[in-house]
Amino acid sequence: MKLGPKAAAAALVLSASLALTACGGGGAGAGSNAGGGKTVTALTLGTLRDITSWDPAQAHVGHALQPYQAAYDSLILREPDGKLSPMLATAWKYNTTNTKLTVDLRKDVTFSDGAKFDATAAKANLDHFKKANGPQMAQLGSVSDIAVVDEDTIDINLSAPEPALEYFLSQAAGLMGSPAALGTDAIKTVPVGSGPYVMDKAASVKDSQTVFTAREGYWNKDLQKYKKLTLKILTDPTARTNALVSGQIDATLLDPKNGKQAEGAKMKLETNQVDWSGLLLLDRDGTKNPALANVKVRQAINYAFDRKTILDQVMLGQGTPTSQPFGKESGAWTEELENYYSYDPAKAKQLLKDSGFEGKVTLDVPTLPGAETLISVMQQQLADVGITLKPGAAITNTFTADVAAQKYQALFFNLFQGEPTVAIDQIVSTKALYNPFKNTTPELEAKIQAVRTGGDEAGKLAQEVNKYVVEQAWFAPLFRVNQMYYHNDKVNVTPQVQQAVPSIYNYSPAK
């Protein structure tokens, strides 16, 4: 069975980073010479954390996806500009009701253990992903079953239309591992995929570095640009900066402060706006904080912030002030919402007076490590209009469970600006993690449903969802943050839309 070629327009996602703590590094750079004088191409990247499991069903998004791309191909390839292109899937097409995606597959691919990639292997991976309880298992939440049509074709059947499915097949849900290895303990420590590289286990050290070598016989040499790939785990931004300027690594993600040192050492900067930063006003029905049920209170919070001054003073101007949580590339972004809440403390005070909560609004928020200065400035600007912001204990590794358990009535956070349904299911819908109080209205539900069934018009239809949550002040966005990715002159790097860290395919040796 063969479909016509298709290059789907795409989506996005990716989250930035929360800085952690210490670490060190050391390793080869790019373009070193072998003893025989033949050029050896090696790439060493500074990454923020190690992988907890190499099982592809445990893959995450954002900068956490990059390591998996070394070992695993995905069904669909996401280009740097977000366009979706063939990879292990050569073509794909929906039925008329958008409830079945028929996918054609390559016939010339094997896994690193020698097993053949075919329709049965693709089904095994998608079935495994659905039941392995990985952090992104919701990506296939609308998939009811996968059927093998023939040796190189599968049908992915849906319980309801999912506009983001093709995008998800370029992410964690699309990673393909050898069926024989799926679900075993061995694949947790050593990946077994069809990707361009294989792990050098002897050279890899947990929480220090993971070393890959180019896989012999890989089907697409255009994606296999290096003979050796090293991922050095450097959780501390100062450690990453020192490793970059000293030549221990070729590229890494930094912040405005450490970026100054990198620029002084002639490192090249690639910027990309991925996340928005601001307050999530979670308890919109006032279950635990009655003041937050009043839209005038939520709007007053928005009018209290001088976004540009905060950005300039705290983030050294690295970003763009905004009042909306949807990003430009999503299609849901509109110019009219960009400065919807201008800095107007007098209006904020009047709204608080009109709401009946004047002098009675207190927001308890957790502390976000690395954002203490920013939270302190927000605290002062809210105090100027009569709102008390009380930072509490720092978020911990139970953060996700704490959010889901309604521990926080509000919180400051950085969130990625994803493709319409991805963003809706992250921050707006009743199944969104960052809508823990399950706030909604019939009006909003109708707007969301229109997006889900909107096909190619999903982005434009999501503008109505965006407008609703901005007007109702569900959030208090401050700005979109510049992700600052630095590299030396030995490597070319192409940024990936809505990713803080480029995909592994976006690096190549400098000529």
Salt bridges, closest charged atoms under 4 A:
ASP50 OD2 - LYS206 NZ 3.72
ASP55 OD2 - HIS128 NE2 3.02
ASP108 OD2 - ARG106 NH2 2.83
ASP127 OD2 - LYS123 NZ 2.94
ASP152 OD2 - LYS2 NZ 3.10
ASP152 OD2 - LYS107 NZ 3.86
ASP155 OD2 - LYS100 NZ 3.92
GLU166 OE2 - LYS6 NZ 2.79
ASP185 OD1 - LYS188 NZ 3.28
GLU270 OE2 - HIS487 NE2 2.93
ASP312 OD2 - LYS308 NZ 2.68
GLU338 OE2 - ARG480 NH2 2.49
ASP402 OD2 - LYS407 NZ 3.68
ASP425 OD2 - LYS431 NZ 3.87
ASP425 OD1 - ARG452 NH2 2.70
GLU443 OE2 - LYS447 NZ 4.00
GLU464 OE1 - LYS447 NZ 3.67
